[in-house]
Amino acid sequence: MSIVKINVLTVPSEQREELERRFASRAGAVESSDGFEWFELLRPVEGTDRYLVYTRWRDEAAFRAWMSGPMKSAHQGGGSGSGSPGGAGRGPAASDSTVWTFEVVQQAAPKPGAED
């Protein structure tokens, strides 16, 4: 089954808009990568200043290939863990970054015809 990588970004309140703008402008930076399955940028609602960058991959090898190729190129000059896709030449929007890794052991989707 798939693996999930969650990049936990600590983002000061004055940098939230900038972080979201940088992710919005990433324009398919990960979607065409071999083994990529899903992406979500999760904004904190209350009780934390941490954003979660959720990506799901076919396997660890696919994630590592993206990290050493397209992701590395996109962050040249921006610093790894900067939370700044396409952020070359600009300072980081996040003040801290931690990556969590999980294996998908169970999953479920809505059943066809299920109502809200």
N, C-alpha and C positions, 0 to 999 in steps of 0.2 A: 504493500500500500504506500501511499504518498507520505512525504514528510512536510512539516510546517515549520517555517522560520518566522519568528516574531521579533522584529527589531523594536525595542522599547526605547523611545526617544524622550528625554526630559526637555521640555520646551518652555522657556520663560513666556509669560503672557504677551509681552511685547513682540515676540517672534512668531506667534501662532499664525497670523495672516501670511507672513513670509514663507513659513514652512509649507502651508497649504498651497500657496501660489507656486512654489517650486515643484511640488508633486503634480499639480495640475498641468504644468508646462512640460512634464517629462515625456509626453507624446509618444507612448508606445515603447518606452525604454526597456520594458521587461516582457511585454505581451508576445513578442515574436521569438523569444528565447526557447530553444529546444528543452522540453521537459517542464516548462512553466504551466501551471494549472489555474492559479487564482491570485488576485491581489486585492487588498482592502487597506485604506488608510483610515484608522479609527481615531476620532477626536474625543478627548476626555469631556465628560459632561459635568461631573462634580467630584470633588475629593482628591484630585490628582492633577499634576501638570504633565503627565506622560501620555504621549501619543503612541499607538501601536501600529506598526506597519506589518501587516499579515500577508505572507506569501505562501503558496502551497506549490510543491514541486513533485515531479514523478519519483525522484530519488535524490540522494545526497550528491551523486555525481553531476546531475543536471544543475543543481544549485551551485556547486563549486565551479562548474564551467562558466556559468553566468557571472559569478563573483570575479573570476580571473580574466574575463573578457569584457562584455558590455558594461557591467557595473563599474569595473575599475576605470574604464575609459570615460564614463559619464561623470565620475567623481575626481578626475585628474585635477589637481589644484584646489579642490574643495575640501579635501581631507576625508578619510574614511570615517563613517559614523556621523557625518555632518548633517544628515537628514536633508541634504540639499541636492536633489537630482538636477543635473545640468548646472550645478552650482560652482563651476570652475571660476576661480578668481574672486569669489565672494566668501565671506566668513560663514561659519556654520550657523544654522538656525536653531539647532539643538545644543544644549550644554552637556549632554551625556547620552550614551548609547550602549545598550546591552542587547545581545541576540540570544533568544531562547529557541531551542530546537525540540520538536515533538514528532513522534511517529503517529500516523493515523491508524488506530486500531479498530475503530468503529465509526460508521458514518450513516446518516439517514437524509433523505430528501422527502419533500411532500409527495404523498401518493397522488397519482392522477385522479382528477375529479375532487380532490379534497377542497373544502371550502374554508375561508378565513374564519 
